[in-house]
Amino acid sequence: MTVTYATASVKTPRMQVMSDVIASRTPAAATGTATAGQLVIGTGALSGATGVLATIALPTTPFTISGAVATLQGVPLSATASASGTAALAEFRNNAGTTVISGLTVGTSGSDINLNSTAISNGQTVTITSGTITHG
Amino acid sequence: MSEEREEEIDGAKLPPITGTLDIRDPDDRLAPPPPAPPPDEEPER
C-alpha cells in the first residue's frame, strides 16, 4: 500500500537529509520537546473528526529506528472505540491532531494495518500489538 | 438509558479488536519492476 507523508513536516526534511548526505554534510539532530502523537483508525470517510472510530495514543518516542526499519514502541497499544463502524483507513497524527501520515489502509490481511475484524463497536477495545515502517 | 449508552456497553462486552501495523515505505515504488513472465510457447506446427 502507498501511504502519504505530510509535505512540510516529513517530505521536505527528508529531501534535505538526502541533499545534505550527498554533500557529505551531517543532518541536524531533532530539536524541541516530544509530545505524544496518535494513531487514528477510522472508516473510509476518515478526515479530521469525521469517521474516527478509535484514537490510539502513542508514546512520546513512537518509533525506534534500526537500519531501514522503524519499530512501533509501547506495544500493545490500546484504545476504547469512540464510535461504531467498519475500519478502512488510518492516519498518524501529531499531538495537535495534524495529520503526518495518511492513506494507511485497514483490513484483515494485506493492508497497512491488519485487524482480526474491521467491524468496530463503540466501547470496544482496539489493540495494536506490533508495528513497523520499512523503508524501501 | 439511551440507545447510544446501550451501544457503548455492547462494545465493551465484545472481545478486543487486535491487529498489527506493517507499512512498506512508498520508496518501494522506486524498486525495479519484477521480471516479465516468460513468453507463451509457440504453437506446434
N, CA and C atoms of all chains as a GROMACS GRO file, in nm:
protein
  543
    1MET      N    1   0.084  -0.119   0.000
    1MET     CA    2   0.000   0.000   0.000
    1MET      C    3   0.088   0.125   0.000
    2THR      N    4   0.038   0.230  -0.055
    2THR     CA    5   0.113   0.355  -0.057
    2THR      C    6   0.052   0.451   0.043
    3VAL      N    7   0.136   0.495   0.136
    3VAL     CA    8   0.088   0.593   0.232
    3VAL      C    9   0.139   0.729   0.189
    4THR      N   10   0.083   0.835   0.248
    4THR     CA   11   0.119   0.971   0.209
    4THR      C   12   0.177   1.044   0.329
    5TYR      N   13   0.297   1.095   0.314
    5TYR     CA   14   0.360   1.173   0.420
    5TYR      C   15   0.329   1.321   0.401
    6ALA      N   16   0.311   1.392   0.512
    6ALA     CA   17   0.287   1.536   0.505
    6ALA      C   18   0.408   1.604   0.443
    7THR      N   19   0.383   1.700   0.356
    7THR     CA   20   0.491   1.760   0.279
    7THR      C   21   0.586   1.842   0.365
    8ALA      N   22   0.533   1.941   0.435
    8ALA     CA   23   0.621   2.033   0.507
    8ALA      C   24   0.695   1.966   0.622
    9SER      N   25   0.626   1.875   0.693
    9SER     CA   26   0.685   1.820   0.815
    9SER      C   27   0.767   1.694   0.791
   10VAL      N   28   0.745   1.623   0.682
   10VAL     CA   29   0.818   1.498   0.659
   10VAL      C   30   0.891   1.500   0.525
   11LYS      N   31   0.821   1.528   0.417
   11LYS     CA   32   0.886   1.517   0.285
   11LYS      C   33   1.002   1.615   0.270
   12THR      N   34   0.979   1.740   0.309
   12THR     CA   35   1.084   1.840   0.290
   12THR      C   36   1.207   1.810   0.375
   13PRO      N   37   1.192   1.779   0.506
   13PRO     CA   38   1.312   1.742   0.582
   13PRO      C   39   1.381   1.618   0.526
   14ARG      N   40   1.303   1.525   0.477
   14ARG     CA   41   1.361   1.403   0.421
   14ARG      C   42   1.448   1.437   0.300
   15MET      N   43   1.400   1.523   0.214
   15MET     CA   44   1.477   1.563   0.097
   15MET      C   45   1.601   1.641   0.139
   16GLN      N   46   1.587   1.719   0.248
   16GLN     CA   47   1.702   1.796   0.295
   16GLN      C   48   1.811   1.702   0.345
   17VAL      N   49   1.771   1.596   0.418
   17VAL     CA   50   1.869   1.497   0.465
   17VAL      C   51   1.940   1.434   0.346
   18MET      N   52   1.863   1.397   0.245
   18MET     CA   53   1.922   1.336   0.126
   18MET      C   54   2.025   1.431   0.063
   19SER      N   55   1.989   1.558   0.048
   19SER     CA   56   2.079   1.654  -0.013
   19SER      C   57   2.204   1.673   0.072
   20ASP      N   58   2.184   1.683   0.204
   20ASP     CA   59   2.298   1.703   0.293
   20ASP      C   60   2.395   1.586   0.289
   21VAL      N   61   2.341   1.465   0.289
   21VAL     CA   62   2.428   1.347   0.289
   21VAL      C   63   2.505   1.337   0.159
   22ILE      N   64   2.442   1.369   0.047
   22ILE     CA   65   2.514   1.369  -0.082
   22ILE      C   66   2.630   1.468  -0.077
   23ALA      N   67   2.609   1.578  -0.007
   23ALA     CA   68   2.712   1.681   0.002
   23ALA      C   69   2.807   1.656   0.120
   24SER      N   70   2.803   1.535   0.175
   24SER     CA   71   2.890   1.496   0.286
   24SER      C   72   2.869   1.583   0.409
   25ARG      N   73   2.748   1.637   0.426
   25ARG     CA   74   2.716   1.713   0.547
   25ARG      C   75   2.647   1.620   0.648
   26THR      N   76   2.642   1.662   0.774
   26THR     CA   77   2.574   1.584   0.879
   26THR      C   78   2.436   1.644   0.902
   27PRO      N   79   2.330   1.564   0.882
   27PRO     CA   80   2.194   1.616   0.906
   27PRO      C   81   2.178   1.663   1.049
   28ALA      N   82   2.099   1.768   1.068
   28ALA     CA   83   2.077   1.825   1.201
   28ALA      C   84   1.995   1.730   1.286
   29ALA      N   85   2.029   1.723   1.415
   29ALA     CA   86   1.952   1.643   1.509
   29ALA      C   87   1.818   1.711   1.536
   30ALA      N   88   1.718   1.630   1.572
   30ALA     CA   89   1.586   1.683   1.604
   30ALA      C   90   1.592   1.770   1.729
   31THR      N   91   1.511   1.874   1.731
   31THR     CA   92   1.504   1.962   1.847
   31THR      C   93   1.358   1.972   1.893
   32GLY      N   94   1.339   2.032   2.009
   32GLY     CA   95   1.203   2.053   2.059
   32GLY      C   96   1.162   1.944   2.157
   33THR      N   97   1.054   1.969   2.229
   33THR     CA   98   1.002   1.873   2.327
   33THR      C   99   0.907   1.776   2.261
   34ALA      N  100   0.927   1.648   2.285
   34ALA     CA  101   0.840   1.546   2.226
   34ALA      C  102   0.706   1.544   2.296
   35THR      N  103   0.599   1.541   2.219
   35THR     CA  104   0.464   1.523   2.273
   35THR      C  105   0.400   1.407   2.200
   36ALA      N  106   0.316   1.335   2.271
   36ALA     CA  107   0.262   1.210   2.219
   36ALA      C  108   0.170   1.232   2.100
   37GLY      N  109   0.193   1.157   1.994
   37GLY     CA  110   0.104   1.160   1.879
   37GLY      C  111  -0.004   1.054   1.891
   38GLN      N  112  -0.073   1.031   1.780
   38GLN     CA  113  -0.188   0.941   1.782
   38GLN      C  114  -0.190   0.856   1.655
   39LEU      N  115  -0.241   0.736   1.669
   39LEU     CA  116  -0.278   0.654   1.554
   39LEU      C  117  -0.430   0.650   1.552
   40VAL      N  118  -0.487   0.709   1.448
   40VAL     CA  119  -0.633   0.720   1.439
   40VAL      C  120  -0.684   0.619   1.337
   41ILE      N  121  -0.771   0.533   1.382
   41ILE     CA  122  -0.833   0.433   1.294
   41ILE      C  123  -0.976   0.479   1.265
   42GLY      N  124  -1.011   0.477   1.137
   42GLY     CA  125  -1.144   0.527   1.102
   42GLY      C  126  -1.206   0.453   0.986
   43THR      N  127  -1.321   0.503   0.947
   43THR     CA  128  -1.391   0.446   0.833
   43THR      C  129  -1.328   0.499   0.704
   44GLY      N  130  -1.384   0.460   0.592
   44GLY     CA  131  -1.336   0.510   0.464
   44GLY      C  132  -1.356   0.660   0.448
   45ALA      N  133  -1.434   0.720   0.535
   45ALA     CA  134  -1.458   0.864   0.529
   45ALA      C  135  -1.366   0.941   0.624
   46LEU      N  136  -1.264   0.874   0.678
   46LEU     CA  137  -1.178   0.938   0.778
   46LEU      C  138  -1.118   1.069   0.725
   47SER      N  139  -1.148   1.176   0.794
   47SER     CA  140  -1.093   1.309   0.760
   47SER      C  141  -1.120   1.400   0.879
   48GLY      N  142  -1.014   1.441   0.948
   48GLY     CA  143  -1.033   1.522   1.068
   48GLY      C  144  -1.112   1.442   1.171
   49ALA      N  145  -1.219   1.502   1.223
   49ALA     CA  146  -1.301   1.435   1.324
   49ALA      C  147  -1.403   1.342   1.260
   50THR      N  148  -1.418   1.349   1.130
   50THR     CA  149  -1.517   1.266   1.060
   50THR      C  150  -1.465   1.124   1.044
   51GLY      N  151  -1.547   1.028   1.076
   51GLY     CA  152  -1.514   0.889   1.051
   51GLY      C  153  -1.421   0.826   1.152
   52VAL      N  154  -1.389   0.895   1.259
   52VAL     CA  155  -1.297   0.839   1.360
   52VAL      C  156  -1.367   0.728   1.438
   53LEU      N  157  -1.300   0.613   1.446
   53LEU     CA  158  -1.353   0.501   1.524
   53LEU      C  159  -1.274   0.479   1.653
   54ALA      N  160  -1.142   0.493   1.645
   54ALA     CA  161  -1.058   0.473   1.764
   54ALA      C  162  -0.932   0.557   1.752
   55THR      N  163  -0.894   0.620   1.860
   55THR     CA  164  -0.773   0.702   1.863
   55THR      C  165  -0.677   0.642   1.964
   56ILE      N  166  -0.568   0.589   1.913
   56ILE     CA  167  -0.471   0.521   1.999
   56ILE      C  168  -0.355   0.615   2.028
   57ALA      N  169  -0.334   0.645   2.156
   57ALA     CA  170  -0.224   0.733   2.194
   57ALA      C  171  -0.091   0.661   2.178
   58LEU      N  172   0.006   0.733   2.125
   58LEU     CA  173   0.139   0.677   2.103
   58LEU      C  174   0.234   0.726   2.212
   59PRO      N  175   0.344   0.655   2.234
   59PRO     CA  176   0.445   0.705   2.327
   59PRO      C  177   0.509   0.832   2.271
   60THR      N  178   0.574   0.907   2.356
   60THR     CA  179   0.641   1.029   2.309
   60THR      C  180   0.756   0.997   2.214
   61THR      N  181   0.812   0.879   2.226
   61THR     CA  182   0.902   0.828   2.123
   61THR      C  183   0.827   0.715   2.054
   62PRO      N  184   0.756   0.746   1.946
   62PRO     CA  185   0.666   0.646   1.888
   62PRO      C  186   0.739   0.531   1.820
   63PHE      N  187   0.858   0.559   1.767
   63PHE     CA  188   0.932   0.455   1.695
   63PHE      C  189   1.078   0.459   1.737
   64THR      N  190   1.140   0.344   1.735
   64THR     CA  191   1.286   0.339   1.737
   64THR      C  192   1.330   0.296   1.598
   65ILE      N  193   1.442   0.351   1.554
   65ILE     CA  194   1.489   0.328   1.418
   65ILE      C  195   1.612   0.240   1.421
   66SER      N  196   1.612   0.135   1.342
   66SER     CA  197   1.729   0.050   1.326
   66SER      C  198   1.741   0.015   1.180
   67GLY      N  199   1.850   0.057   1.120
   67GLY     CA  200   1.863   0.032   0.976
   67GLY      C  201   1.752   0.104   0.902
   68ALA      N  202   1.680   0.030   0.823
   68ALA     CA  203   1.572   0.088   0.743
   68ALA      C  204   1.435   0.060   0.802
   69VAL      N  205   1.432   0.020   0.928
   69VAL     CA  206   1.304  -0.019   0.988
   69VAL      C  207   1.275   0.065   1.112
   70ALA      N  208   1.155   0.122   1.116
   70ALA     CA  209   1.106   0.192   1.235
   70ALA      C  210   1.009   0.100   1.307
   71THR      N  211   1.036   0.074   1.434
   71THR     CA  212   0.953  -0.020   1.511
   71THR      C  213   0.870   0.056   1.613
   72LEU      N  214   0.740   0.033   1.608
   72LEU     CA  215   0.646   0.100   1.699
   72LEU      C  216   0.677   0.062   1.843
   73GLN      N  217   0.677   0.161   1.930
   73GLN     CA  218   0.710   0.141   2.072
   73GLN      C  219   0.584   0.136   2.158
   74GLY      N  220   0.601   0.075   2.276
   74GLY     CA  221   0.494   0.075   2.376
   74GLY      C  222   0.385  -0.027   2.352
   75VAL      N  223   0.407  -0.116   2.254
   75VAL     CA  224   0.303  -0.213   2.224
   75VAL      C  225   0.292  -0.316   2.338
   76PRO      N  226   0.173  -0.369   2.361
   76PRO     CA  227   0.049  -0.338   2.290
   76PRO      C  228  -0.005  -0.201   2.327
   77LEU      N  229  -0.058  -0.132   2.227
   77LEU     CA  230  -0.119  -0.001   2.246
   77LEU      C  231  -0.269  -0.016   2.225
   78SER      N  232  -0.347   0.032   2.320
   78SER     CA  233  -0.492   0.011   2.314
   78SER      C  234  -0.569   0.140   2.328
   79ALA      N  235  -0.691   0.137   2.279
   79ALA     CA  236  -0.785   0.247   2.296
   79ALA      C  237  -0.925   0.190   2.296
   80THR      N  238  -1.016   0.266   2.354
   80THR     CA  239  -1.157   0.229   2.351
   80THR      C  240  -1.223   0.298   2.232
   81ALA      N  241  -1.288   0.219   2.149
   81ALA     CA  242  -1.351   0.276   2.030
   81ALA      C  243  -1.452   0.383   2.070
   82SER      N  244  -1.451   0.493   1.994
   82SER     CA  245  -1.540   0.606   2.025
   82SER      C  246  -1.663   0.607   1.936
   83ALA      N  247  -1.669   0.514   1.842
   83ALA     CA  248  -1.785   0.507   1.752
   83ALA      C  249  -1.788   0.367   1.692
   84SER      N  250  -1.899   0.336   1.630
   84SER     CA  251  -1.913   0.206   1.562
   84SER      C  252  -1.902   0.225   1.411
   85GLY      N  253  -1.842   0.127   1.345
   85GLY     CA  254  -1.831   0.135   1.200
   85GLY      C  255  -1.732   0.034   1.148
   86THR      N  256  -1.711   0.037   1.018
   86THR     CA  257  -1.616  -0.053   0.954
   86THR      C  258  -1.486   0.020   0.930
   87ALA      N  259  -1.379  -0.029   0.992
   87ALA     CA  260  -1.248   0.034   0.977
   87ALA      C  261  -1.196   0.014   0.835
   88ALA      N  262  -1.144   0.121   0.776
   88ALA     CA  263  -1.092   0.113   0.639
   88ALA      C  264  -0.966   0.196   0.619
   89LEU      N  265  -0.953   0.304   0.696
   89LEU     CA  266  -0.837   0.393   0.680
   89LEU      C  267  -0.780   0.427   0.817
   90ALA      N  268  -0.654   0.471   0.817
   90ALA     CA  269  -0.592   0.515   0.941
   90ALA      C  270  -0.493   0.626   0.911
   91GLU      N  271  -0.461   0.702   1.011
   91GLU     CA  272  -0.365   0.812   0.997
   91GLU      C  273  -0.280   0.822   1.123
   92PHE      N  274  -0.156   0.863   1.105
   92PHE     CA  275  -0.075   0.907   1.218
   92PHE      C  276  -0.091   1.058   1.228
   93ARG      N  277  -0.123   1.106   1.348
   93ARG     CA  278  -0.138   1.249   1.371
   93ARG      C  279  -0.049   1.291   1.487
   94ASN      N  280  -0.013   1.419   1.488
   94ASN     CA  281   0.068   1.467   1.599
   94ASN      C  282  -0.022   1.507   1.715
   95ASN      N  283   0.040   1.560   1.818
   95ASN     CA  284  -0.032   1.597   1.940
   95ASN      C  285  -0.145   1.697   1.914
   96ALA      N  286  -0.126   1.781   1.812
   96ALA     CA  287  -0.227   1.882   1.779
   96ALA      C  288  -0.334   1.827   1.686
   97GLY      N  289  -0.320   1.702   1.647
   97GLY     CA  290  -0.420   1.643   1.558
   97GLY      C  291  -0.390   1.666   1.411
   98THR      N  292  -0.274   1.722   1.381
   98THR     CA  293  -0.236   1.743   1.242
   98THR      C  294  -0.187   1.612   1.180
   99THR      N  295  -0.238   1.580   1.065
   99THR     CA  296  -0.203   1.453   1.001
   99THR      C  297  -0.059   1.455   0.951
  100VAL      N  298   0.015   1.352   0.988
  100VAL     CA  299   0.155   1.339   0.946
  100VAL      C  300   0.169   1.231   0.839
  101ILE      N  301   0.102   1.118   0.858
  101ILE     CA  302   0.099   1.011   0.757
  101ILE      C  303  -0.048   0.974   0.735
  102SER      N  304  -0.090   0.978   0.612
  102SER     CA  305  -0.230   0.945   0.581
  102SER      C  306  -0.234   0.834   0.477
  103GLY      N  307  -0.353   0.785   0.455
  103GLY     CA  308  -0.372   0.684   0.350
  103GLY      C  309  -0.339   0.543   0.392
  104LEU      N  310  -0.321   0.520   0.524
  104LEU     CA  311  -0.296   0.382   0.569
  104LEU      C  312  -0.425   0.301   0.548
  105THR      N  313  -0.410   0.188   0.486
  105THR     CA  314  -0.527   0.103   0.466
  105THR      C  315  -0.545   0.012   0.588
  106VAL      N  316  -0.670  -0.017   0.619
  106VAL     CA  317  -0.702  -0.107   0.730
  106VAL      C  318  -0.788  -0.221   0.677
  107GLY      N  319  -0.748  -0.342   0.704
  107GLY     CA  320  -0.824  -0.459   0.660
  107GLY      C  321  -0.794  -0.576   0.750
  108THR      N  322  -0.819  -0.693   0.699
  108THR     CA  323  -0.789  -0.813   0.778
  108THR      C  324  -0.666  -0.887   0.726
  109SER      N  325  -0.620  -0.853   0.605
  109SER     CA  326  -0.494  -0.906   0.554
  109SER      C  327  -0.450  -0.821   0.437
  110GLY      N  328  -0.319  -0.812   0.419
  110GLY     CA  329  -0.266  -0.739   0.305
  110GLY      C  330  -0.280  -0.589   0.313
  111SER      N  331  -0.312  -0.536   0.428
  111SER     CA  332  -0.328  -0.392   0.446
  111SER      C  333  -0.213  -0.337   0.529
  112ASP      N  334  -0.207  -0.205   0.540
  112ASP     CA  335  -0.105  -0.145   0.626
  112ASP      C  336  -0.131  -0.180   0.773
  113ILE      N  337  -0.257  -0.180   0.811
  113ILE     CA  338  -0.296  -0.227   0.944
  113ILE      C  339  -0.392  -0.344   0.926
  114ASN      N  340  -0.356  -0.455   0.982
  114ASN     CA  341  -0.439  -0.575   0.971
  114ASN      C  342  -0.499  -0.608   1.107
  115LEU      N  343  -0.632  -0.606   1.112
  115LEU     CA  344  -0.705  -0.635   1.235
  115LEU      C  345  -0.772  -0.771   1.224
  116ASN      N  346  -0.806  -0.828   1.340
  116ASN     CA  347  -0.878  -0.956   1.333
  116ASN      C  348  -1.023  -0.936   1.291
  117SER      N  349  -1.069  -0.811   1.298
  117SER     CA  350  -1.202  -0.776   1.246
  117SER      C  351  -1.204  -0.626   1.219
  118THR      N  352  -1.263  -0.586   1.107
  118THR     CA  353  -1.274  -0.443   1.079
  118THR      C  354  -1.407  -0.387   1.131
  119ALA      N  355  -1.492  -0.472   1.184
  119ALA     CA  356  -1.620  -0.427   1.241
  119ALA      C  357  -1.595  -0.383   1.384
  120ILE      N  358  -1.592  -0.252   1.406
  120ILE     CA  359  -1.560  -0.198   1.538
  120ILE      C  360  -1.687  -0.141   1.601
  121SER      N  361  -1.708  -0.172   1.728
  121SER     CA  362  -1.825  -0.122   1.800
  121SER      C  363  -1.782  -0.020   1.904
  122ASN      N  364  -1.865   0.081   1.920
  122ASN     CA  365  -1.840   0.183   2.021
  122ASN      C  366  -1.818   0.117   2.157
  123GLY      N  367  -1.708   0.150   2.223
  123GLY     CA  368  -1.678   0.094   2.354
  123GLY      C  369  -1.589  -0.028   2.349
  124GLN      N  370  -1.568  -0.081   2.231
  124GLN     CA  371  -1.483  -0.200   2.217
  124GLN      C  372  -1.336  -0.161   2.226
  125THR      N  373  -1.256  -0.248   2.281
  125THR     CA  374  -1.113  -0.221   2.290
  125THR      C  375  -1.045  -0.254   2.158
  126VAL      N  376  -0.962  -0.163   2.111
  126VAL     CA  377  -0.885  -0.184   1.989
  126VAL      C  378  -0.736  -0.182   2.027
  127THR      N  379  -0.666  -0.286   1.992
  127THR     CA  380  -0.526  -0.301   2.035
  127THR      C  381  -0.435  -0.325   1.916
  128ILE      N  382  -0.325  -0.252   1.910
  128ILE     CA  383  -0.220  -0.278   1.812
  128ILE      C  384  -0.108  -0.350   1.885
  129THR      N  385  -0.074  -0.468   1.840
  129THR     CA  386   0.022  -0.550   1.914
  129THR      C  387   0.165  -0.534   1.863
  130SER      N  388   0.182  -0.487   1.740
  130SER     CA  389   0.317  -0.463   1.688
  130SER      C  390   0.306  -0.370   1.568
  131GLY      N  391   0.417  -0.309   1.534
  131GLY     CA  392   0.412  -0.220   1.418
  131GLY      C  393   0.551  -0.188   1.365
  132THR      N  394   0.562  -0.185   1.234
  132THR     CA  395   0.687  -0.144   1.171
  132THR      C  396   0.658  -0.060   1.048
  133ILE      N  397   0.749   0.031   1.021
  133ILE     CA  398   0.751   0.100   0.892
  133ILE      C  399   0.887   0.069   0.831
  134THR      N  400   0.884   0.009   0.714
  134THR     CA  401   1.007  -0.034   0.649
  134THR      C  402   1.036   0.053   0.528
  135HIS      N  403   1.155   0.110   0.525
  135HIS     CA  404   1.196   0.193   0.412
  135HIS      C  405   1.228   0.104   0.293
  136GLY      N  406   1.179   0.142   0.179
  136GLY     CA  407   1.203   0.063   0.058
  136GLY      C  408   1.346   0.069   0.012
  137MET      N  409  -3.234   0.464   2.968
  137MET     CA  410  -3.099   0.456   2.911
  137MET      C  411  -3.106   0.479   2.760
  138SER      N  412  -3.020   0.563   2.709
  138SER     CA  413  -3.027   0.596   2.568
  138SER      C  414  -2.970   0.482   2.483
  139GLU      N  415  -3.006   0.487   2.352
  139GLU     CA  416  -2.951   0.385   2.261
  139GLU      C  417  -2.800   0.393   2.255
  140GLU      N  418  -2.748   0.518   2.259
  140GLU     CA  419  -2.603   0.536   2.249
  140GLU      C  420  -2.533   0.467   2.365
  141ARG      N  421  -2.590   0.481   2.486
  141ARG     CA  422  -2.531   0.420   2.604
  141ARG      C  423  -2.535   0.266   2.592
  142GLU      N  424  -2.647   0.215   2.542
  142GLU     CA  425  -2.658   0.070   2.525
  142GLU      C  426  -2.552   0.019   2.428
  143GLU      N  427  -2.529   0.097   2.319
  143GLU     CA  428  -2.430   0.056   2.219
  143GLU      C  429  -2.291   0.051   2.280
  144GLU      N  430  -2.263   0.150   2.367
  144GLU     CA  431  -2.132   0.155   2.430
  144GLU      C  432  -2.110   0.032   2.516
  145ILE      N  433  -2.212  -0.007   2.592
  145ILE     CA  434  -2.199  -0.124   2.678
  145ILE      C  435  -2.180  -0.250   2.593
  146ASP      N  436  -2.253  -0.259   2.483
  146ASP     CA  437  -2.237  -0.375   2.395
  146ASP      C  438  -2.094  -0.385   2.344
  147GLY      N  439  -2.036  -0.272   2.305
  147GLY     CA  440  -1.899  -0.273   2.253
  147GLY      C  441  -1.801  -0.319   2.358
  148ALA      N  442  -1.823  -0.276   2.481
  148ALA     CA  443  -1.732  -0.314   2.589
  148ALA      C  444  -1.739  -0.463   2.618
  149LYS      N  445  -1.852  -0.524   2.589
  149LYS     CA  446  -1.866  -0.668   2.613
  149LYS      C  447  -1.798  -0.751   2.506
  150LEU      N  448  -1.774  -0.692   2.392
  150LEU     CA  449  -1.715  -0.767   2.281
  150LEU      C  450  -1.568  -0.794   2.305
  151PRO      N  451  -1.515  -0.901   2.248
  151PRO     CA  452  -1.371  -0.925   2.260
  151PRO      C  453  -1.294  -0.813   2.191
  152PRO      N  454  -1.174  -0.785   2.238
  152PRO     CA  455  -1.098  -0.675   2.180
  152PRO      C  456  -1.062  -0.701   2.034
  153ILE      N  457  -1.056  -0.593   1.959
  153ILE     CA  458  -1.002  -0.598   1.823
  153ILE      C  459  -0.850  -0.589   1.837
  154THR      N  460  -0.779  -0.679   1.776
  154THR     CA  461  -0.633  -0.672   1.781
  154THR      C  462  -0.578  -0.671   1.640
  155GLY      N  463  -0.463  -0.609   1.624
  155GLY     CA  464  -0.404  -0.604   1.491
  155GLY      C  465  -0.261  -0.559   1.493
  156THR      N  466  -0.203  -0.555   1.376
  156THR     CA  467  -0.063  -0.518   1.360
  156THR      C  468  -0.049  -0.412   1.251
  157LEU      N  469   0.059  -0.337   1.261
  157LEU     CA  470   0.090  -0.232   1.164
  157LEU      C  471   0.212  -0.275   1.084
  158ASP      N  472   0.204  -0.269   0.954
  158ASP     CA  473   0.319  -0.306   0.870
  158ASP      C  474   0.315  -0.220   0.744
  159ILE      N  475   0.388  -0.110   0.750
  159ILE     CA  476   0.389  -0.016   0.636
  159ILE      C  477   0.517  -0.036   0.557
  160ARG      N  478   0.502  -0.052   0.428
  160ARG     CA  479   0.617  -0.053   0.338
  160ARG      C  480   0.627   0.085   0.278
  161ASP      N  481   0.740   0.149   0.300
  161ASP     CA  482   0.755   0.287   0.256
  161ASP      C  483   0.729   0.301   0.108
  162PRO      N  484   0.671   0.414   0.068
  162PRO     CA  485   0.640   0.431  -0.074
  162PRO      C  486   0.762   0.430  -0.164
  163ASP      N  487   0.883   0.444  -0.105
  163ASP     CA  488   1.001   0.435  -0.188
  163ASP      C  489   1.014   0.299  -0.254
  164ASP      N  490   0.935   0.201  -0.206
  164ASP     CA  491   0.933   0.072  -0.272
  164ASP      C  492   0.899   0.087  -0.420
  165ARG      N  493   0.827   0.195  -0.450
  165ARG     CA  494   0.789   0.216  -0.591
  165ARG      C  495   0.911   0.237  -0.680
  166LEU      N  496   1.025   0.276  -0.617
  166LEU     CA  497   1.144   0.301  -0.695
  166LEU      C  498   1.219   0.172  -0.727
  167ALA      N  499   1.179   0.064  -0.664
  167ALA     CA  500   1.247  -0.063  -0.690
  167ALA      C  501   1.221  -0.106  -0.834
  168PRO      N  502   1.317  -0.178  -0.895
  168PRO     CA  503   1.295  -0.222  -1.033
  168PRO      C  504   1.174  -0.313  -1.043
  169PRO      N  505   1.106  -0.308  -1.155
  169PRO     CA  506   0.986  -0.392  -1.168
  169PRO      C  507   1.025  -0.539  -1.173
  170PRO      N  508   0.934  -0.626  -1.132
  170PRO     CA  509   0.965  -0.769  -1.137
  170PRO      C  510   0.984  -0.814  -1.281
  171PRO      N  511   1.062  -0.922  -1.300
  171PRO     CA  512   1.087  -0.969  -1.437
  171PRO      C  513   0.957  -1.008  -1.506
  172ALA      N  514   0.957  -0.984  -1.636
  172ALA     CA  515   0.836  -1.016  -1.714
  172ALA      C  516   0.817  -1.167  -1.719
  173PRO      N  517   0.694  -1.212  -1.722
  173PRO     CA  518   0.670  -1.357  -1.732
  173PRO      C  519   0.722  -1.410  -1.865
  174PRO      N  520   0.761  -1.538  -1.867
  174PRO     CA  521   0.812  -1.594  -1.992
  174PRO      C  522   0.706  -1.587  -2.101
  175PRO      N  523   0.752  -1.567  -2.226
  175PRO     CA  524   0.654  -1.559  -2.335
  175PRO      C  525   0.585  -1.694  -2.355
  176ASP      N  526   0.466  -1.687  -2.407
  176ASP     CA  527   0.392  -1.810  -2.434
  176ASP      C  528   0.469  -1.896  -2.534
  177GLU      N  529   0.459  -2.027  -2.513
  177GLU     CA  530   0.527  -2.117  -2.606
  177GLU      C  531   0.464  -2.106  -2.745
  178GLU      N  532   0.551  -2.117  -2.847
  178GLU     CA  533   0.499  -2.111  -2.984
  178GLU      C  534   0.415  -2.235  -3.011
  179PRO      N  535   0.306  -2.216  -3.079
  179PRO     CA  536   0.221  -2.333  -3.110
  179PRO      C  537   0.295  -2.431  -3.202
  180GLU      N  538   0.269  -2.558  -3.180
  180GLU     CA  539   0.334  -2.660  -3.264
  180GLU      C  540   0.287  -2.650  -3.408
  181ARG      N  541   0.380  -2.669  -3.503
  181ARG     CA  542   0.343  -2.663  -3.644
  181ARG      C  543   0.289  -2.797  -3.691
   0.00000   0.00000   0.00000
